[in-house]
Amino acid sequence: MAHSDKDSQEKQACEEGPGICAMMLTIFSLFLIVISLPLSLFCVVKVVQEYERAVIFRLGHLLTGGARGPGVFFVIPCVDVYEKVDMRSQTYEIPPQEILTKDSVTVFVNAIMYYKVANAIHAVANVDDYSGSARLLAATTLRNVLGTLTLGDILCQRESIAKEMKETLDEGTEPWGVMVERVEVKDVRVPEQLQRAMAAEA
């Protein structure tokens, strides 16, 4: 019992330690800002555009109050680190993917994904590279969805394929703060031999 009380006291001391250090560093940084006015304003005052948000970390911890912007915000040099996030819609053309359909036909399919950041904090804190991760997931989802369909379904059901892909991507990218706005299947290429066979049958 005494051992557990000692452990809890040490744990509490460890938790309080960084808080005191953080407060002292913050006060010292504020003191430097005051004595170096007005030159320090160049380091303290930051601006983000209408389409941007700034996620601020103070001594490694996410600053409360959510992402800052648009407009002017303030940071404390040597204590705060911030990262800008572009909130505008972005497009990504998924490179042609070699896919084996359900009826054992090899096709090459590419698509276009429209996406944007819906939550700047999640985009910074929950994933290393939200844009790259969303793009890799889009290519994987395209292969997984089309691999369960026949060639005829792929050629005739593009809208339903795009809808299914969007729902799957939304589910996967939501924890990253990314929202998939739209997915379009752009082109489906079949082997030349199969094209000639389909033309002969027609």
C-alpha positions as CSV (number, residue, x, y, z in Angstrom):
1,M,0.0,0.0,0.0
2,A,2.8,2.4,0.9
3,H,4.6,1.5,-2.3
4,S,1.6,2.3,-4.4
5,D,1.2,5.7,-2.6
6,K,4.8,6.5,-3.3
7,D,4.3,5.6,-7.0
8,S,1.3,7.8,-7.2
9,Q,3.1,10.7,-5.6
10,E,6.1,10.3,-8.1
11,K,3.6,10.2,-11.0
12,Q,1.9,13.3,-9.8
13,A,5.3,15.1,-9.4
14,C,6.2,14.1,-12.9
15,E,3.0,15.4,-14.3
16,E,3.4,18.7,-12.4
17,G,7.0,19.2,-13.4
18,P,6.5,19.9,-17.2
19,G,3.6,22.2,-16.3
20,I,5.9,24.4,-14.1
21,C,8.7,24.3,-16.7
22,A,6.3,25.3,-19.5
23,M,4.9,28.2,-17.5
24,M,8.5,29.4,-16.7
25,L,9.5,29.2,-20.4
26,T,6.3,31.0,-21.5
27,I,6.8,33.8,-19.0
28,F,10.5,34.2,-20.0
29,S,9.5,34.3,-23.7
30,L,6.8,36.9,-23.0
31,F,9.4,39.0,-21.1
32,L,11.8,38.8,-24.1
33,I,8.9,40.0,-26.4
34,V,8.1,43.0,-24.1
35,I,11.7,44.2,-23.8
36,S,12.4,43.8,-27.6
37,L,9.3,45.7,-28.7
38,P,8.6,46.8,-31.4
39,L,11.0,44.5,-33.2
40,S,9.4,41.4,-31.6
41,L,6.1,42.1,-33.4
42,F,7.7,40.8,-36.6
43,C,8.0,37.4,-34.9
44,V,4.8,37.5,-32.9
45,V,2.1,38.6,-35.4
46,K,1.2,36.1,-38.1
47,V,-1.4,36.2,-40.8
48,V,-3.3,33.4,-42.6
49,Q,-5.4,33.8,-45.7
50,E,-9.1,33.3,-46.0
51,Y,-8.6,29.7,-47.3
52,E,-6.0,28.8,-44.7
53,R,-6.0,27.7,-41.0
54,A,-3.1,27.6,-38.6
55,V,-2.7,24.8,-36.1
56,I,-0.6,25.9,-33.1
57,F,1.5,23.7,-30.8
58,R,2.8,25.2,-27.5
59,L,5.8,23.2,-26.2
60,G,4.5,20.2,-28.1
61,H,0.9,20.4,-26.9
62,L,-2.0,21.4,-29.1
63,L,-3.2,24.8,-28.2
64,T,-6.8,25.0,-27.0
65,G,-9.3,27.0,-29.0
66,G,-9.0,25.2,-32.3
67,A,-7.3,26.2,-35.5
68,R,-6.6,29.9,-36.0
69,G,-7.7,32.0,-38.9
70,P,-8.5,33.5,-41.2
71,G,-6.8,36.8,-40.3
72,V,-4.3,37.8,-37.7
73,F,-3.1,35.6,-34.8
74,F,-0.2,35.7,-32.3
75,V,2.5,33.2,-31.5
76,I,5.1,33.2,-28.8
77,P,8.6,32.7,-30.3
78,C,10.7,29.7,-29.0
79,V,7.5,28.3,-27.4
80,D,4.9,28.0,-30.2
81,V,5.2,26.1,-33.4
82,Y,2.4,26.4,-36.0
83,E,1.5,24.7,-39.3
84,K,-0.6,26.2,-42.0
85,V,-3.3,24.0,-43.7
86,D,-4.9,24.8,-47.0
87,M,-8.7,24.3,-46.8
88,R,-9.3,24.6,-50.5
89,S,-10.6,21.7,-52.7
90,Q,-7.9,19.7,-54.4
91,T,-7.9,17.3,-57.3
92,Y,-6.0,14.1,-57.7
93,E,-5.9,12.0,-60.8
94,I,-5.5,8.4,-59.8
95,P,-2.9,6.9,-62.1
96,P,-4.1,4.0,-64.3
97,Q,-4.4,0.9,-62.1
98,E,-4.0,-2.6,-63.5
99,I,-7.1,-4.5,-62.2
100,L,-8.1,-8.1,-62.6
101,T,-11.9,-8.1,-62.8
102,K,-14.2,-10.8,-61.4
103,D,-14.5,-12.5,-64.8
104,S,-10.6,-12.6,-65.1
105,V,-10.1,-9.7,-67.5
106,T,-7.2,-7.4,-67.0
107,V,-8.2,-3.7,-67.4
108,F,-6.5,-0.4,-66.8
109,V,-8.7,2.1,-65.0
110,N,-8.0,5.7,-63.8
111,A,-10.2,8.1,-61.8
112,I,-10.3,11.6,-60.4
113,M,-10.8,12.4,-56.8
114,Y,-11.9,15.8,-55.4
115,Y,-11.1,16.3,-51.7
116,K,-10.5,19.0,-49.1
117,V,-9.6,19.4,-45.5
118,A,-12.6,19.6,-43.3
119,N,-10.8,19.6,-39.9
120,A,-7.4,21.2,-39.8
121,I,-6.5,19.9,-36.4
122,H,-7.1,16.3,-37.4
123,A,-5.2,16.8,-40.6
124,V,-2.1,17.9,-38.7
125,A,-2.3,15.8,-35.5
126,N,-3.8,12.5,-36.6
127,V,-1.8,11.7,-39.8
128,D,1.7,12.5,-41.0
129,D,0.7,13.5,-44.6
130,Y,-3.0,13.8,-45.0
131,S,-2.8,14.5,-48.8
132,G,-0.5,11.6,-49.6
133,S,-2.4,9.2,-47.4
134,A,-5.7,10.1,-49.0
135,R,-4.2,9.7,-52.5
136,L,-2.7,6.3,-51.7
137,L,-6.0,5.2,-50.2
138,A,-7.9,6.3,-53.3
139,A,-5.7,4.1,-55.5
140,T,-6.1,1.1,-53.2
141,T,-9.9,1.7,-53.0
142,L,-10.2,1.8,-56.8
143,R,-8.5,-1.6,-57.1
144,N,-10.5,-3.1,-54.3
145,V,-13.9,-1.9,-55.6
146,L,-13.3,-2.8,-59.3
147,G,-11.8,-6.2,-58.4
148,T,-15.2,-7.4,-57.2
149,L,-17.0,-6.4,-60.5
150,T,-17.1,-7.9,-64.0
151,L,-15.9,-6.0,-67.1
152,G,-19.5,-5.3,-68.1
153,D,-20.4,-3.9,-64.7
154,I,-17.3,-1.6,-64.8
155,L,-18.3,-0.3,-68.3
156,C,-22.0,0.2,-67.4
157,Q,-22.0,1.2,-63.7
158,R,-19.6,4.1,-63.5
159,E,-21.9,6.2,-61.3
160,S,-22.6,3.5,-58.8
161,I,-18.8,2.7,-58.7
162,A,-18.0,6.3,-58.0
163,K,-20.6,6.5,-55.3
164,E,-19.3,3.4,-53.6
165,M,-15.7,4.7,-53.8
166,K,-16.7,8.0,-52.3
167,E,-18.5,6.3,-49.3
168,T,-15.5,4.0,-48.7
169,L,-13.0,6.9,-48.9
170,D,-15.1,9.1,-46.7
171,E,-15.0,6.4,-44.0
172,G,-11.3,6.0,-44.3
173,T,-10.3,9.7,-44.4
174,E,-12.7,11.1,-41.8
175,P,-10.2,10.5,-38.9
176,W,-7.6,12.4,-40.9
177,G,-9.9,15.5,-41.2
178,V,-10.2,15.0,-45.0
179,M,-13.6,15.1,-46.8
180,V,-13.9,13.5,-50.2
181,E,-16.3,15.6,-52.3
182,R,-16.5,13.6,-55.4
183,V,-15.0,10.7,-57.3
184,E,-15.2,10.1,-61.1
185,V,-14.1,7.1,-63.1
186,K,-12.3,8.7,-66.0
187,D,-11.2,6.0,-68.4
188,V,-11.4,2.2,-68.7
189,R,-8.9,0.6,-71.1
190,V,-9.2,-3.0,-72.1
191,P,-6.5,-5.1,-74.0
192,E,-6.4,-4.7,-77.7
193,Q,-7.2,-8.3,-78.4
194,L,-10.3,-8.1,-76.2
195,Q,-11.3,-4.9,-78.1
196,R,-11.1,-6.7,-81.4
197,A,-13.1,-9.6,-80.1
198,M,-15.8,-7.3,-78.7
199,A,-15.9,-5.4,-82.1
200,A,-16.2,-8.7,-84.0
201,E,-19.1,-9.8,-81.8
202,A,-20.8,-6.5,-82.3
